[in-house]
């Protein structure tokens, strides 16, 4: 695998969606959703079946990818919190190694509400930022595009009384199509041809609100789709916050599961799948452009998502302190022509912090300072059959719309089991509760074994492992000059 400039520095294209659960992918075994281009990408490289993000909401999770650090290390513990000023993100070592870096779409490493704007991080030459397709951003490259190319659609969308809105914009004017257009523009016009590139295309969908272009909604019959997993009786065996969140999502800032009729839930799923299919079409256009430009054999393509979506499962909607797989397990596809064999499937437990390590490894760039992930390339390319680790963690620290008292949860996945600690005092005034699932026998996470005496030893083993992981991943980077 070579580039025109350096045989050891491939181009790297990161395609990232927002809120796409691990099973919203045909290649993952979902017979209901249509993702032919993503399925093609999976078949041409590696599909990691057990990829966990470091937080179930956007900002902290994205900060883990960009820094290669766990949430308790990088400090962006909640949406609306900024990375520390001395934090290093992945574009810095890549740019120093000669990469032309760019991004289109969402970034979300600081507060973005009430007209706030994000700016390009160090090392990123191209920054076409639009946090979301909606109103409110002081700077929004997507809105500038709409005004210039589809002025009437833009005018109608900003009118709050217009049912069209941004979510159901026609495909040719939709936010996801714009992401595809800007990515294609970078590949064909804007990149520096004398340098390898690292480009991030951050799609906003399949995020709520649950709408899609009519021509994509028409591809799905809501009544033919599967119903949500779980039942009202399930909540009785789960931590108290789930009963509250079932009534109101986002700490009372959004509709809860209980507010949806059975018919509406099916319409939501259809819209969610329609959004993914629209993104799939854009991914297809991007992959075709790589071929047309002669870049496909020289470009590593990574596809993933920052977290999942509950989608009515477990009597819950959206996201929050929940650590179900549909919230914290995401798709991960890596195509590396000449490096990763086609049709590779890897069931190891991997984490989002491993992506930055993988990218700098592929680029031959220096590791990020304080990075805690490990490159996936040795495993994916067959250099080793040894998994990186046998555990994964995710940390929620009142990270979404805040609850009062605060809600703090920590997940540990290890072997066939998942432990979720719902922290109590002194972290919060809430009482300590928890979840324990045997995923081998209960992959849908319906039966909570946390308080079952028969599983007390397993629970204790996992709690002790979680304590050991905390020590292993804390910050001890300050140099020690001497014994005292």
Steps between C-alpha positions, in 0.01 A plus 500: 500500500657829390431868462651723236719665760590239758469123487443484875241775543153406375217747477248458783128572468290483818123483444307546823127509567322627809285264706521186283462183704711195420214307341386776261701334226417225258845343535435466876213263424209744493264382223277806524742784420644576156870587508651353182797736488596453862456126453736526202751689714475233769560227243808676365673525838444428869183519705551527875189358663567612860604867489407705808507877533631671813178691574139466377467869402674705234757739645684274746501213250641716219763638734614143569542436129687825436734469801524122536413528870228379733246753625651509849833591340421761233257694718220574252254321726172639360346667198566872531841450666817590310823307476779650714704756307811284514327193354642360177266370229588262223541760225810644669732198465353419158561851367852491646555174310402670174129423478249742350218493758139602462148456637145557387194500725482453873796528739350554849798534729354803677161664564301565183167637632374859488703616204833359610743401226790256487824573320753283325737320736876520445612314190163511321527704180145443371216550748149512353312504825129457558408357839157393378253591226280709728474866594706662772863470392681828448707330232360219285655404168197286414269799529726702272478217248120491522471875459717488190372182333145452635389843623129420500550180696714688749237768543229243559713298742576794728130579519399320817147449367617310192460124541783438254768604746857384468453132581267429208685718251509346150802277457680736262496772767529285813776540757627147434521573127694817579751296702543275197540798266762667719694176541499445125612860448794442732598183317473655153585868550610617844758251620868565446605235249864509610405380852317201642169603657306435817139606456206462741144497363271536802138428408237629744248221443347259599461742791154610614272680404373201317444624147635420155437598138166363381664295228698314767210461742308334216757218498385372840161376616484570877263212562738251344783590738578320825359634826715635785673254730369475857174553688363727775576227755871531420528838672419351840832313504712790375645808675250773590631750244364281220143536622546876509664507157224285354256778587725789392822486299795733555405581858164642389623682188361251248213257458537172680409155376167520686403800285515299177222286366584158358439641152733795561777270618483311172507827307808605698678177411410544133637855504814386681562233239425748222765738635756219503411404143548860386843502663573166335429655159739786581767252612453329165559825314813566707637149436429540129688830502803335658493250212453766233786711638736203518515528879323183613810280517690769692233585757403339829125549552359478853126507571359528852262697725539698823232304694168324450127561543251319724222516239232379740694201629474446877210753511747782424575752227804699387804472730625593844647309794395167346774251417304250295681377191260697282640813671874434527581241232550636149592390148870496414618422147857543375600456135876491440577377145803278502507504880177346631359191332152532354220358713693515827275480808650568843303432818755645744392764750632827357437862597474839336832609653660236278405692185741789556778252575413314179506820295837627625642148457386489137638849440835434664434801723602541865257367758268749663631610841329304773322277248348188656381306196680241290523470124259254345723446196711211632184305576314602185791431266568160651835585655370367832208291618521637854218739597601843626313452828208300637299789641340831402369788710261789449450789744198731534541793741167682481626547147177574314221733605575516873294318758451624856639320696773418247507160333839331467534155343801286409489196274744211486473237227713195568464160340135397488396749769414867524499693828347847531551687826249776575709697747371619835649709779734680521486549121128589510206490736343219300513151646751259356345250260621293212455263211662166419432308182615165367515593133558142389155399619333842497636705206208745521588590862155433637581307818686703763710269720654776714310411818480126434691317778592226254706752303656687795846356435493610135387847604784526753759385247385764252494777760855412601612495135339842452702634796820359350419657162452836675853479639642383168345791307553792740740779410852434623675686220678748728868397505655385824838665554618280786385283791416806715 
